[in-house]
Amino acid sequence: MHIENHSITSLFEQLGIGDSDINRFINRFAPIPSAVELHEAHCWNQSQAAFLKQAKEEDADWAEVVDQLNVMLRQA
């Protein structure tokens, strides 16, 4: 089985957010409260939230970079 290593840039592209907007996005929406699951945060549209949830539930090859995004969005 081939597992791809994705970058935060490729995750933002997958989510439909331009890679040049990563820092602006993080600065705008961080910190997400610890009681809120990443995919439940108000900053996602329905398809983005579904993708993030599925990546974690299925421990997909995106899971590691989704975890990285989660950490980034939890920091103030």
mmJSON file of the N, C-alpha and C atoms, coordinates in Angstrom:
{"data_MODEL":{"atom_site":{
"group_PDB":["ATOM","ATOM","ATOM","ATOM","ATOM","ATOM","ATOM","ATOM","ATOM","ATOM","ATOM","ATOM","ATOM","ATOM","ATOM","ATOM","ATOM","ATOM","ATOM","ATOM","ATOM","ATOM","ATOM","ATOM","ATOM","ATOM","ATOM","ATOM","ATOM","ATOM","ATOM","ATOM","ATOM","ATOM","ATOM","ATOM","ATOM","ATOM","ATOM","ATOM","ATOM","ATOM","ATOM","ATOM","ATOM","ATOM","ATOM","ATOM","ATOM","ATOM","ATOM","ATOM","ATOM","ATOM","ATOM","ATOM","ATOM","ATOM","ATOM","ATOM","ATOM","ATOM","ATOM","ATOM","ATOM","ATOM","ATOM","ATOM","ATOM","ATOM","ATOM","ATOM","ATOM","ATOM","ATOM","ATOM","ATOM","ATOM","ATOM","ATOM","ATOM","ATOM","ATOM","ATOM","ATOM","ATOM","ATOM","ATOM","ATOM","ATOM","ATOM","ATOM","ATOM","ATOM","ATOM","ATOM","ATOM","ATOM","ATOM","ATOM","ATOM","ATOM","ATOM","ATOM","ATOM","ATOM","ATOM","ATOM","ATOM","ATOM","ATOM","ATOM","ATOM","ATOM","ATOM","ATOM","ATOM","ATOM","ATOM","ATOM","ATOM","ATOM","ATOM","ATOM","ATOM","ATOM","ATOM","ATOM","ATOM","ATOM","ATOM","ATOM","ATOM","ATOM","ATOM","ATOM","ATOM","ATOM","ATOM","ATOM","ATOM","ATOM","ATOM","ATOM","ATOM","ATOM","ATOM","ATOM","ATOM","ATOM","ATOM","ATOM","ATOM","ATOM","ATOM","ATOM","ATOM","ATOM","ATOM","ATOM","ATOM","ATOM","ATOM","ATOM","ATOM","ATOM","ATOM","ATOM","ATOM","ATOM","ATOM","ATOM","ATOM","ATOM","ATOM","ATOM","ATOM","ATOM","ATOM","ATOM","ATOM","ATOM","ATOM","ATOM","ATOM","ATOM","ATOM","ATOM","ATOM","ATOM","ATOM","ATOM","ATOM","ATOM","ATOM","ATOM","ATOM","ATOM","ATOM","ATOM","ATOM","ATOM","ATOM","ATOM","ATOM","ATOM","ATOM","ATOM","ATOM","ATOM","ATOM","ATOM","ATOM","ATOM","ATOM","ATOM","ATOM","ATOM","ATOM","ATOM","ATOM","ATOM","ATOM","ATOM","ATOM","ATOM","ATOM","ATOM"],
"id":[1,2,3,4,5,6,7,8,9,10,11,12,13,14,15,16,17,18,19,20,21,22,23,24,25,26,27,28,29,30,31,32,33,34,35,36,37,38,39,40,41,42,43,44,45,46,47,48,49,50,51,52,53,54,55,56,57,58,59,60,61,62,63,64,65,66,67,68,69,70,71,72,73,74,75,76,77,78,79,80,81,82,83,84,85,86,87,88,89,90,91,92,93,94,95,96,97,98,99,100,101,102,103,104,105,106,107,108,109,110,111,112,113,114,115,116,117,118,119,120,121,122,123,124,125,126,127,128,129,130,131,132,133,134,135,136,137,138,139,140,141,142,143,144,145,146,147,148,149,150,151,152,153,154,155,156,157,158,159,160,161,162,163,164,165,166,167,168,169,170,171,172,173,174,175,176,177,178,179,180,181,182,183,184,185,186,187,188,189,190,191,192,193,194,195,196,197,198,199,200,201,202,203,204,205,206,207,208,209,210,211,212,213,214,215,216,217,218,219,220,221,222,223,224,225,226,227,228],
"type_symbol":["N","C","C","N","C","C","N","C","C","N","C","C","N","C","C","N","C","C","N","C","C","N","C","C","N","C","C","N","C","C","N","C","C","N","C","C","N","C","C","N","C","C","N","C","C","N","C","C","N","C","C","N","C","C","N","C","C","N","C","C","N","C","C","N","C","C","N","C","C","N","C","C","N","C","C","N","C","C","N","C","C","N","C","C","N","C","C","N","C","C","N","C","C","N","C","C","N","C","C","N","C","C","N","C","C","N","C","C","N","C","C","N","C","C","N","C","C","N","C","C","N","C","C","N","C","C","N","C","C","N","C","C","N","C","C","N","C","C","N","C","C","N","C","C","N","C","C","N","C","C","N","C","C","N","C","C","N","C","C","N","C","C","N","C","C","N","C","C","N","C","C","N","C","C","N","C","C","N","C","C","N","C","C","N","C","C","N","C","C","N","C","C","N","C","C","N","C","C","N","C","C","N","C","C","N","C","C","N","C","C","N","C","C","N","C","C","N","C","C","N","C","C","N","C","C","N","C","C"],
"label_atom_id":["N","CA","C","N","CA","C","N","CA","C","N","CA","C","N","CA","C","N","CA","C","N","CA","C","N","CA","C","N","CA","C","N","CA","C","N","CA","C","N","CA","C","N","CA","C","N","CA","C","N","CA","C","N","CA","C","N","CA","C","N","CA","C","N","CA","C","N","CA","C","N","CA","C","N","CA","C","N","CA","C","N","CA","C","N","CA","C","N","CA","C","N","CA","C","N","CA","C","N","CA","C","N","CA","C","N","CA","C","N","CA","C","N","CA","C","N","CA","C","N","CA","C","N","CA","C","N","CA","C","N","CA","C","N","CA","C","N","CA","C","N","CA","C","N","CA","C","N","CA","C","N","CA","C","N","CA","C","N","CA","C","N","CA","C","N","CA","C","N","CA","C","N","CA","C","N","CA","C","N","CA","C","N","CA","C","N","CA","C","N","CA","C","N","CA","C","N","CA","C","N","CA","C","N","CA","C","N","CA","C","N","CA","C","N","CA","C","N","CA","C","N","CA","C","N","CA","C","N","CA","C","N","CA","C","N","CA","C","N","CA","C","N","CA","C","N","CA","C","N","CA","C","N","CA","C","N","CA","C","N","CA","C","N","CA","C"],
"label_alt_id":[null,null,null,null,null,null,null,null,null,null,null,null,null,null,null,null,null,null,null,null,null,null,null,null,null,null,null,null,null,null,null,null,null,null,null,null,null,null,null,null,null,null,null,null,null,null,null,null,null,null,null,null,null,null,null,null,null,null,null,null,null,null,null,null,null,null,null,null,null,null,null,null,null,null,null,null,null,null,null,null,null,null,null,null,null,null,null,null,null,null,null,null,null,null,null,null,null,null,null,null,null,null,null,null,null,null,null,null,null,null,null,null,null,null,null,null,null,null,null,null,null,null,null,null,null,null,null,null,null,null,null,null,null,null,null,null,null,null,null,null,null,null,null,null,null,null,null,null,null,null,null,null,null,null,null,null,null,null,null,null,null,null,null,null,null,null,null,null,null,null,null,null,null,null,null,null,null,null,null,null,null,null,null,null,null,null,null,null,null,null,null,null,null,null,null,null,null,null,null,null,null,null,null,null,null,null,null,null,null,null,null,null,null,null,null,null,null,null,null,null,null,null,null,null,null,null,null,null],
"label_comp_id":["MET","MET","MET","HIS","HIS","HIS","ILE","ILE","ILE","GLU","GLU","GLU","ASN","ASN","ASN","HIS","HIS","HIS","SER","SER","SER","ILE","ILE","ILE","THR","THR","THR","SER","SER","SER","LEU","LEU","LEU","PHE","PHE","PHE","GLU","GLU","GLU","GLN","GLN","GLN","LEU","LEU","LEU","GLY","GLY","GLY","ILE","ILE","ILE","GLY","GLY","GLY","ASP","ASP","ASP","SER","SER","SER","ASP","ASP","ASP","ILE","ILE","ILE","ASN","ASN","ASN","ARG","ARG","ARG","PHE","PHE","PHE","ILE","ILE","ILE","ASN","ASN","ASN","ARG","ARG","ARG","PHE","PHE","PHE","ALA","ALA","ALA","PRO","PRO","PRO","ILE","ILE","ILE","PRO","PRO","PRO","SER","SER","SER","ALA","ALA","ALA","VAL","VAL","VAL","GLU","GLU","GLU","LEU","LEU","LEU","HIS","HIS","HIS","GLU","GLU","GLU","ALA","ALA","ALA","HIS","HIS","HIS","CYS","CYS","CYS","TRP","TRP","TRP","ASN","ASN","ASN","GLN","GLN","GLN","SER","SER","SER","GLN","GLN","GLN","ALA","ALA","ALA","ALA","ALA","ALA","PHE","PHE","PHE","LEU","LEU","LEU","LYS","LYS","LYS","GLN","GLN","GLN","ALA","ALA","ALA","LYS","LYS","LYS","GLU","GLU","GLU","GLU","GLU","GLU","ASP","ASP","ASP","ALA","ALA","ALA","ASP","ASP","ASP","TRP","TRP","TRP","ALA","ALA","ALA","GLU","GLU","GLU","VAL","VAL","VAL","VAL","VAL","VAL","ASP","ASP","ASP","GLN","GLN","GLN","LEU","LEU","LEU","ASN","ASN","ASN","VAL","VAL","VAL","MET","MET","MET","LEU","LEU","LEU","ARG","ARG","ARG","GLN","GLN","GLN","ALA","ALA","ALA"],
"label_asym_id":["A","A","A","A","A","A","A","A","A","A","A","A","A","A","A","A","A","A","A","A","A","A","A","A","A","A","A","A","A","A","A","A","A","A","A","A","A","A","A","A","A","A","A","A","A","A","A","A","A","A","A","A","A","A","A","A","A","A","A","A","A","A","A","A","A","A","A","A","A","A","A","A","A","A","A","A","A","A","A","A","A","A","A","A","A","A","A","A","A","A","A","A","A","A","A","A","A","A","A","A","A","A","A","A","A","A","A","A","A","A","A","A","A","A","A","A","A","A","A","A","A","A","A","A","A","A","A","A","A","A","A","A","A","A","A","A","A","A","A","A","A","A","A","A","A","A","A","A","A","A","A","A","A","A","A","A","A","A","A","A","A","A","A","A","A","A","A","A","A","A","A","A","A","A","A","A","A","A","A","A","A","A","A","A","A","A","A","A","A","A","A","A","A","A","A","A","A","A","A","A","A","A","A","A","A","A","A","A","A","A","A","A","A","A","A","A","A","A","A","A","A","A","A","A","A","A","A","A"],
"label_entity_id":["1","1","1","1","1","1","1","1","1","1","1","1","1","1","1","1","1","1","1","1","1","1","1","1","1","1","1","1","1","1","1","1","1","1","1","1","1","1","1","1","1","1","1","1","1","1","1","1","1","1","1","1","1","1","1","1","1","1","1","1","1","1","1","1","1","1","1","1","1","1","1","1","1","1","1","1","1","1","1","1","1","1","1","1","1","1","1","1","1","1","1","1","1","1","1","1","1","1","1","1","1","1","1","1","1","1","1","1","1","1","1","1","1","1","1","1","1","1","1","1","1","1","1","1","1","1","1","1","1","1","1","1","1","1","1","1","1","1","1","1","1","1","1","1","1","1","1","1","1","1","1","1","1","1","1","1","1","1","1","1","1","1","1","1","1","1","1","1","1","1","1","1","1","1","1","1","1","1","1","1","1","1","1","1","1","1","1","1","1","1","1","1","1","1","1","1","1","1","1","1","1","1","1","1","1","1","1","1","1","1","1","1","1","1","1","1","1","1","1","1","1","1","1","1","1","1","1","1"],
"label_seq_id":[1,1,1,2,2,2,3,3,3,4,4,4,5,5,5,6,6,6,7,7,7,8,8,8,9,9,9,10,10,10,11,11,11,12,12,12,13,13,13,14,14,14,15,15,15,16,16,16,17,17,17,18,18,18,19,19,19,20,20,20,21,21,21,22,22,22,23,23,23,24,24,24,25,25,25,26,26,26,27,27,27,28,28,28,29,29,29,30,30,30,31,31,31,32,32,32,33,33,33,34,34,34,35,35,35,36,36,36,37,37,37,38,38,38,39,39,39,40,40,40,41,41,41,42,42,42,43,43,43,44,44,44,45,45,45,46,46,46,47,47,47,48,48,48,49,49,49,50,50,50,51,51,51,52,52,52,53,53,53,54,54,54,55,55,55,56,56,56,57,57,57,58,58,58,59,59,59,60,60,60,61,61,61,62,62,62,63,63,63,64,64,64,65,65,65,66,66,66,67,67,67,68,68,68,69,69,69,70,70,70,71,71,71,72,72,72,73,73,73,74,74,74,75,75,75,76,76,76],
"pdbx_PDB_ins_code":[null,null,null,null,null,null,null,null,null,null,null,null,null,null,null,null,null,null,null,null,null,null,null,null,null,null,null,null,null,null,null,null,null,null,null,null,null,null,null,null,null,null,null,null,null,null,null,null,null,null,null,null,null,null,null,null,null,null,null,null,null,null,null,null,null,null,null,null,null,null,null,null,null,null,null,null,null,null,null,null,null,null,null,null,null,null,null,null,null,null,null,null,null,null,null,null,null,null,null,null,null,null,null,null,null,null,null,null,null,null,null,null,null,null,null,null,null,null,null,null,null,null,null,null,null,null,null,null,null,null,null,null,null,null,null,null,null,null,null,null,null,null,null,null,null,null,null,null,null,null,null,null,null,null,null,null,null,null,null,null,null,null,null,null,null,null,null,null,null,null,null,null,null,null,null,null,null,null,null,null,null,null,null,null,null,null,null,null,null,null,null,null,null,null,null,null,null,null,null,null,null,null,null,null,null,null,null,null,null,null,null,null,null,null,null,null,null,null,null,null,null,null,null,null,null,null,null,null],
"Cartn_x":[0.844,0.0,0.883,0.594,1.359,0.678,1.445,0.925,1.69,0.943,1.549,1.772,2.894,3.13,2.718,1.715,1.198,1.766,1.826,2.298,1.105,1.352,0.298,-0.173,0.741,0.388,-0.569,-0.277,-1.16,-2.517,-2.536,-3.807,-4.664,-4.05,-4.81,-5.316,-4.523,-4.98,-6.15,-6.071,-7.148,-8.433,-8.287,-9.442,-9.972,-9.259,-9.698,-9.299,-8.296,-7.771,-6.388,-6.15,-4.858,-3.702,-2.606,-1.461,-0.843,-1.067,-0.543,-1.366,-2.509,-3.398,-3.251,-2.293,-2.157,-1.976,-0.993,-0.74,-1.915,-2.502,-3.665,-4.829,-5.053,-6.12,-5.873,-4.67,-4.318,-4.501,-3.989,-4.11,-5.567,-6.389,-7.793,-8.612,-8.361,-9.237,-8.661,-7.38,-6.786,-6.994,-7.152,-7.204,-8.63,-8.728,-9.995,-10.075,-11.185,-11.316,-11.068,-10.468,-10.126,-11.362,-12.504,-13.735,-14.358,-13.849,-14.393,-13.498,-14.113,-13.368,-12.943,-11.799,-11.29,-12.335,-12.963,-13.928,-15.212,-15.435,-16.633,-16.401,-15.184,-14.882,-15.659,-16.008,-16.852,-16.153,-14.876,-14.117,-14.231,-14.875,-14.962,-16.348,-16.369,-17.658,-17.97,-19.119,-19.572,-18.628,-18.166,-17.3,-15.914,-15.399,-14.104,-14.191,-15.259,-15.451,-15.554,-16.288,-16.442,-15.097,-14.301,-12.989,-12.1,-12.055,-11.216,-11.67,-12.959,-13.497,-13.162,-13.368,-13.101,-11.615,-10.753,-9.309,-8.886,-9.471,-9.132,-9.789,-11.059,-11.784,-11.192,-10.752,-10.224,-8.711,-8.102,-6.649,-6.001,-6.567,-6.122,-4.725,-4.157,-2.814,-2.777,-3.931,-4.013,-3.984,-4.17,-4.359,-3.216,-1.997,-0.848,-0.831,-1.067,-1.059,-2.314,-3.424,-4.615,-4.302,-3.565,-3.121,-2.242,-1.377,-0.509,-1.35,-2.347,-3.249,-3.997,-4.433,-5.133,-4.263,-3.01,-2.087,-1.927,-1.761,-1.58,-2.783,-3.978,-5.188,-5.546,-4.866,-5.099,-4.206,-3.155,-2.223,-2.716,-2.472,-2.905,-1.879],
"Cartn_y":[-1.177,0.0,1.232,2.157,3.398,4.491,5.115,6.221,7.474,8.497,9.764,10.627,11.349,12.349,13.691,14.276,15.545,16.684,17.847,19.045,19.897,20.857,21.786,22.571,22.859,23.558,22.724,21.448,20.593,20.399,20.401,20.307,21.538,22.716,23.937,23.942,23.437,23.33,22.353,21.223,20.235,20.829,21.716,22.352,23.532,23.883,24.987,26.349,26.362,27.609,27.802,28.941,29.186,29.05,28.455,28.25,29.566,30.653,31.949,32.515,31.907,32.38,31.621,30.726,29.882,30.724,31.601,32.401,33.302,33.9,34.766,33.958,32.763,31.896,31.532,31.104,30.734,31.927,33.083,34.279,34.695,34.465,34.864,33.953,32.645,31.694,31.059,31.207,30.651,31.623,31.159,29.74,29.188,27.95,27.224,26.668,26.85,26.346,24.835,24.404,22.989,22.078,22.608,21.81,21.584,22.258,22.168,21.257,20.242,19.381,20.21,19.896,20.662,20.789,19.687,19.718,20.466,20.741,21.466,22.971,23.426,24.854,25.638,26.862,27.685,28.147,27.903,28.405,27.516,26.35,25.423,25.445,25.239,24.986,23.491,23.078,21.706,20.662,20.891,19.894,19.855,21.002,21.032,20.28,20.535,19.86,18.349,17.935,16.5,15.869,16.56,16.039,15.873,16.897,16.844,15.72,15.588,14.529,13.154,12.97,11.68,11.34,12.305,12.067,11.513,12.05,11.579,10.238,10.09,8.858,7.651,7.85,6.738,6.612,7.496,7.536,7.521,8.326,8.412,9.011,8.997,9.543,11.056,11.688,13.11,13.338,12.287,12.436,13.175,12.883,13.52,15.03,15.458,16.894,17.567,16.845,17.381,17.603,16.68,16.869,18.111,18.31,19.495,20.773,20.787,21.935,22.148,21.064,21.151,21.856,21.481,22.12,23.6,23.914,25.301,26.158,25.597,26.348,26.378,25.612,25.621,26.65,27.042,28.002,29.415,30.243,31.648,32.477],
"Cartn_z":[0.0,0.0,0.0,-0.876,-0.989,-0.172,0.722,1.515,1.124,0.757,0.376,1.594,1.594,2.621,2.05,2.653,2.187,3.026,2.439,3.133,3.533,4.398,4.783,3.556,2.66,1.421,0.579,0.441,-0.368,0.323,1.647,2.361,2.095,2.145,1.866,0.426,-0.488,-1.875,-1.968,-1.261,-1.248,-0.683,0.303,0.928,0.119,-0.944,-1.79,-1.268,-0.413,0.133,-0.475,-1.06,-1.692,-0.721,-1.174,-0.291,0.187,-0.55,-0.114,1.039,1.319,2.369,3.688,3.799,4.991,6.25,6.265,7.468,7.798,6.796,7.018,7.603,7.075,7.56,9.026,9.347,10.719,11.649,11.247,12.08,12.284,11.281,11.363,12.268,12.22,12.893,14.161,14.425,15.646,16.794,17.971,18.345,18.316,17.908,17.99,19.413,20.088,21.463,21.546,22.631,22.785,22.809,23.193,23.243,21.864,20.838,19.483,18.644,18.048,17.124,15.918,15.338,14.201,13.101,12.718,11.612,11.966,13.261,13.688,13.809,13.587,13.697,12.647,12.986,12.108,10.824,10.711,9.554,8.317,8.427,7.291,6.665,5.352,4.729,4.905,4.457,4.684,4.073,2.873,2.224,2.864,3.276,3.967,5.293,6.036,7.324,7.13,6.125,5.849,5.489,4.69,4.313,5.549,6.407,7.609,8.543,8.719,9.578,9.026,7.737,7.108,7.164,6.959,6.992,8.346,9.405,10.756,11.071,10.755,11.073,10.368,9.138,8.355,8.478,9.28,9.417,8.028,7.154,5.769,5.688,4.492,4.333,4.575,4.665,5.004,6.52,7.327,8.767,9.45,9.084,9.744,9.519,8.307,8.031,8.589,8.695,9.355,10.841,11.446,12.829,12.955,11.999,11.991,11.926,11.065,10.96,12.271,12.88,14.154,15.195,15.282,16.235,15.905,14.645,14.226,14.621,14.474,14.762,16.256,17.069,18.519,19.221,18.553,19.146,18.936,19.918,19.811,19.075],
"occupancy":[1.0,1.0,1.0,1.0,1.0,1.0,1.0,1.0,1.0,1.0,1.0,1.0,1.0,1.0,1.0,1.0,1.0,1.0,1.0,1.0,1.0,1.0,1.0,1.0,1.0,1.0,1.0,1.0,1.0,1.0,1.0,1.0,1.0,1.0,1.0,1.0,1.0,1.0,1.0,1.0,1.0,1.0,1.0,1.0,1.0,1.0,1.0,1.0,1.0,1.0,1.0,1.0,1.0,1.0,1.0,1.0,1.0,1.0,1.0,1.0,1.0,1.0,1.0,1.0,1.0,1.0,1.0,1.0,1.0,1.0,1.0,1.0,1.0,1.0,1.0,1.0,1.0,1.0,1.0,1.0,1.0,1.0,1.0,1.0,1.0,1.0,1.0,1.0,1.0,1.0,1.0,1.0,1.0,1.0,1.0,1.0,1.0,1.0,1.0,1.0,1.0,1.0,1.0,1.0,1.0,1.0,1.0,1.0,1.0,1.0,1.0,1.0,1.0,1.0,1.0,1.0,1.0,1.0,1.0,1.0,1.0,1.0,1.0,1.0,1.0,1.0,1.0,1.0,1.0,1.0,1.0,1.0,1.0,1.0,1.0,1.0,1.0,1.0,1.0,1.0,1.0,1.0,1.0,1.0,1.0,1.0,1.0,1.0,1.0,1.0,1.0,1.0,1.0,1.0,1.0,1.0,1.0,1.0,1.0,1.0,1.0,1.0,1.0,1.0,1.0,1.0,1.0,1.0,1.0,1.0,1.0,1.0,1.0,1.0,1.0,1.0,1.0,1.0,1.0,1.0,1.0,1.0,1.0,1.0,1.0,1.0,1.0,1.0,1.0,1.0,1.0,1.0,1.0,1.0,1.0,1.0,1.0,1.0,1.0,1.0,1.0,1.0,1.0,1.0,1.0,1.0,1.0,1.0,1.0,1.0,1.0,1.0,1.0,1.0,1.0,1.0,1.0,1.0,1.0,1.0,1.0,1.0,1.0,1.0,1.0,1.0,1.0,1.0],
"B_iso_or_equiv":[0.0,0.0,0.0,0.0,0.0,0.0,0.0,0.0,0.0,0.0,0.0,0.0,0.0,0.0,0.0,0.0,0.0,0.0,0.0,0.0,0.0,0.0,0.0,0.0,0.0,0.0,0.0,0.0,0.0,0.0,0.0,0.0,0.0,0.0,0.0,0.0,0.0,0.0,0.0,0.0,0.0,0.0,0.0,0.0,0.0,0.0,0.0,0.0,0.0,0.0,0.0,0.0,0.0,0.0,0.0,0.0,0.0,0.0,0.0,0.0,0.0,0.0,0.0,0.0,0.0,0.0,0.0,0.0,0.0,0.0,0.0,0.0,0.0,0.0,0.0,0.0,0.0,0.0,0.0,0.0,0.0,0.0,0.0,0.0,0.0,0.0,0.0,0.0,0.0,0.0,0.0,0.0,0.0,0.0,0.0,0.0,0.0,0.0,0.0,0.0,0.0,0.0,0.0,0.0,0.0,0.0,0.0,0.0,0.0,0.0,0.0,0.0,0.0,0.0,0.0,0.0,0.0,0.0,0.0,0.0,0.0,0.0,0.0,0.0,0.0,0.0,0.0,0.0,0.0,0.0,0.0,0.0,0.0,0.0,0.0,0.0,0.0,0.0,0.0,0.0,0.0,0.0,0.0,0.0,0.0,0.0,0.0,0.0,0.0,0.0,0.0,0.0,0.0,0.0,0.0,0.0,0.0,0.0,0.0,0.0,0.0,0.0,0.0,0.0,0.0,0.0,0.0,0.0,0.0,0.0,0.0,0.0,0.0,0.0,0.0,0.0,0.0,0.0,0.0,0.0,0.0,0.0,0.0,0.0,0.0,0.0,0.0,0.0,0.0,0.0,0.0,0.0,0.0,0.0,0.0,0.0,0.0,0.0,0.0,0.0,0.0,0.0,0.0,0.0,0.0,0.0,0.0,0.0,0.0,0.0,0.0,0.0,0.0,0.0,0.0,0.0,0.0,0.0,0.0,0.0,0.0,0.0,0.0,0.0,0.0,0.0,0.0,0.0],
"pdbx_formal_charge":[null,null,null,null,null,null,null,null,null,null,null,null,null,null,null,null,null,null,null,null,null,null,null,null,null,null,null,null,null,null,null,null,null,null,null,null,null,null,null,null,null,null,null,null,null,null,null,null,null,null,null,null,null,null,null,null,null,null,null,null,null,null,null,null,null,null,null,null,null,null,null,null,null,null,null,null,null,null,null,null,null,null,null,null,null,null,null,null,null,null,null,null,null,null,null,null,null,null,null,null,null,null,null,null,null,null,null,null,null,null,null,null,null,null,null,null,null,null,null,null,null,null,null,null,null,null,null,null,null,null,null,null,null,null,null,null,null,null,null,null,null,null,null,null,null,null,null,null,null,null,null,null,null,null,null,null,null,null,null,null,null,null,null,null,null,null,null,null,null,null,null,null,null,null,null,null,null,null,null,null,null,null,null,null,null,null,null,null,null,null,null,null,null,null,null,null,null,null,null,null,null,null,null,null,null,null,null,null,null,null,null,null,null,null,null,null,null,null,null,null,null,null,null,null,null,null,null,null],
"auth_seq_id":[1,1,1,2,2,2,3,3,3,4,4,4,5,5,5,6,6,6,7,7,7,8,8,8,9,9,9,10,10,10,11,11,11,12,12,12,13,13,13,14,14,14,15,15,15,16,16,16,17,17,17,18,18,18,19,19,19,20,20,20,21,21,21,22,22,22,23,23,23,24,24,24,25,25,25,26,26,26,27,27,27,28,28,28,29,29,29,30,30,30,31,31,31,32,32,32,33,33,33,34,34,34,35,35,35,36,36,36,37,37,37,38,38,38,39,39,39,40,40,40,41,41,41,42,42,42,43,43,43,44,44,44,45,45,45,46,46,46,47,47,47,48,48,48,49,49,49,50,50,50,51,51,51,52,52,52,53,53,53,54,54,54,55,55,55,56,56,56,57,57,57,58,58,58,59,59,59,60,60,60,61,61,61,62,62,62,63,63,63,64,64,64,65,65,65,66,66,66,67,67,67,68,68,68,69,69,69,70,70,70,71,71,71,72,72,72,73,73,73,74,74,74,75,75,75,76,76,76],
"auth_comp_id":["MET","MET","MET","HIS","HIS","HIS","ILE","ILE","ILE","GLU","GLU","GLU","ASN","ASN","ASN","HIS","HIS","HIS","SER","SER","SER","ILE","ILE","ILE","THR","THR","THR","SER","SER","SER","LEU","LEU","LEU","PHE","PHE","PHE","GLU","GLU","GLU","GLN","GLN","GLN","LEU","LEU","LEU","GLY","GLY","GLY","ILE","ILE","ILE","GLY","GLY","GLY","ASP","ASP","ASP","SER","SER","SER","ASP","ASP","ASP","ILE","ILE","ILE","ASN","ASN","ASN","ARG","ARG","ARG","PHE","PHE","PHE","ILE","ILE","ILE","ASN","ASN","ASN","ARG","ARG","ARG","PHE","PHE","PHE","ALA","ALA","ALA","PRO","PRO","PRO","ILE","ILE","ILE","PRO","PRO","PRO","SER","SER","SER","ALA","ALA","ALA","VAL","VAL","VAL","GLU","GLU","GLU","LEU","LEU","LEU","HIS","HIS","HIS","GLU","GLU","GLU","ALA","ALA","ALA","HIS","HIS","HIS","CYS","CYS","CYS","TRP","TRP","TRP","ASN","ASN","ASN","GLN","GLN","GLN","SER","SER","SER","GLN","GLN","GLN","ALA","ALA","ALA","ALA","ALA","ALA","PHE","PHE","PHE","LEU","LEU","LEU","LYS","LYS","LYS","GLN","GLN","GLN","ALA","ALA","ALA","LYS","LYS","LYS","GLU","GLU","GLU","GLU","GLU","GLU","ASP","ASP","ASP","ALA","ALA","ALA","ASP","ASP","ASP","TRP","TRP","TRP","ALA","ALA","ALA","GLU","GLU","GLU","VAL","VAL","VAL","VAL","VAL","VAL","ASP","ASP","ASP","GLN","GLN","GLN","LEU","LEU","LEU","ASN","ASN","ASN","VAL","VAL","VAL","MET","MET","MET","LEU","LEU","LEU","ARG","ARG","ARG","GLN","GLN","GLN","ALA","ALA","ALA"],
"auth_asym_id":["A","A","A","A","A","A","A","A","A","A","A","A","A","A","A","A","A","A","A","A","A","A","A","A","A","A","A","A","A","A","A","A","A","A","A","A","A","A","A","A","A","A","A","A","A","A","A","A","A","A","A","A","A","A","A","A","A","A","A","A","A","A","A","A","A","A","A","A","A","A","A","A","A","A","A","A","A","A","A","A","A","A","A","A","A","A","A","A","A","A","A","A","A","A","A","A","A","A","A","A","A","A","A","A","A","A","A","A","A","A","A","A","A","A","A","A","A","A","A","A","A","A","A","A","A","A","A","A","A","A","A","A","A","A","A","A","A","A","A","A","A","A","A","A","A","A","A","A","A","A","A","A","A","A","A","A","A","A","A","A","A","A","A","A","A","A","A","A","A","A","A","A","A","A","A","A","A","A","A","A","A","A","A","A","A","A","A","A","A","A","A","A","A","A","A","A","A","A","A","A","A","A","A","A","A","A","A","A","A","A","A","A","A","A","A","A","A","A","A","A","A","A","A","A","A","A","A","A"],
"auth_atom_id":["N","CA","C","N","CA","C","N","CA","C","N","CA","C","N","CA","C","N","CA","C","N","CA","C","N","CA","C","N","CA","C","N","CA","C","N","CA","C","N","CA","C","N","CA","C","N","CA","C","N","CA","C","N","CA","C","N","CA","C","N","CA","C","N","CA","C","N","CA","C","N","CA","C","N","CA","C","N","CA","C","N","CA","C","N","CA","C","N","CA","C","N","CA","C","N","CA","C","N","CA","C","N","CA","C","N","CA","C","N","CA","C","N","CA","C","N","CA","C","N","CA","C","N","CA","C","N","CA","C","N","CA","C","N","CA","C","N","CA","C","N","CA","C","N","CA","C","N","CA","C","N","CA","C","N","CA","C","N","CA","C","N","CA","C","N","CA","C","N","CA","C","N","CA","C","N","CA","C","N","CA","C","N","CA","C","N","CA","C","N","CA","C","N","CA","C","N","CA","C","N","CA","C","N","CA","C","N","CA","C","N","CA","C","N","CA","C","N","CA","C","N","CA","C","N","CA","C","N","CA","C","N","CA","C","N","CA","C","N","CA","C","N","CA","C","N","CA","C","N","CA","C","N","CA","C","N","CA","C","N","CA","C","N","CA","C"],
"pdbx_PDB_model_num":[1,1,1,1,1,1,1,1,1,1,1,1,1,1,1,1,1,1,1,1,1,1,1,1,1,1,1,1,1,1,1,1,1,1,1,1,1,1,1,1,1,1,1,1,1,1,1,1,1,1,1,1,1,1,1,1,1,1,1,1,1,1,1,1,1,1,1,1,1,1,1,1,1,1,1,1,1,1,1,1,1,1,1,1,1,1,1,1,1,1,1,1,1,1,1,1,1,1,1,1,1,1,1,1,1,1,1,1,1,1,1,1,1,1,1,1,1,1,1,1,1,1,1,1,1,1,1,1,1,1,1,1,1,1,1,1,1,1,1,1,1,1,1,1,1,1,1,1,1,1,1,1,1,1,1,1,1,1,1,1,1,1,1,1,1,1,1,1,1,1,1,1,1,1,1,1,1,1,1,1,1,1,1,1,1,1,1,1,1,1,1,1,1,1,1,1,1,1,1,1,1,1,1,1,1,1,1,1,1,1,1,1,1,1,1,1,1,1,1,1,1,1,1,1,1,1,1,1]
}}}
